[in-house]
Amino acid sequence: MKVLVTGADGFVAQNLRVHLSERNDVELVLFTRKQSVDELYDTVKGVDFIFHLAGVNRPKNDVEFTEGNVELTAALCLAIERTGKVIPI
């Protein structure tokens, strides 16, 4: 099973990655803040499950919160919809 972890460099995600890497039935696909939202569709189309852990937890302003949480989650949902598959998050 291919599993996407968004926010893959974050504290919670790093611990999840360790746990999932111990499983023989999981192939990890990582999405970090270094990647563009434009890459989401190509990233999502090949996965079976998503742990969506990306987000901004200490924003400097409302815009940063909206971009890092609301807009990223909306883009992820749109990318999933575009695949035509049911991908649990």
Sequence and secondary structure as in RCSB ss.txt:
>XXXX:A:sequence
MKVLVTGADGFVAQNLRVHLSERNDVELVLFTRKQSVDELYDTVKGVDFIFHLAGVNRPKNDVEFTEGNVELTAA
LCLAIERTGKVIPI
>XXXX:A:secstr
 EEEEETTTSHHHHHHHHHHHT TT EEEEE TTS GGGHHHHHTT SEEEE    SS SSHHHHIIIIIIHHHH
HHHHHHHHTS    
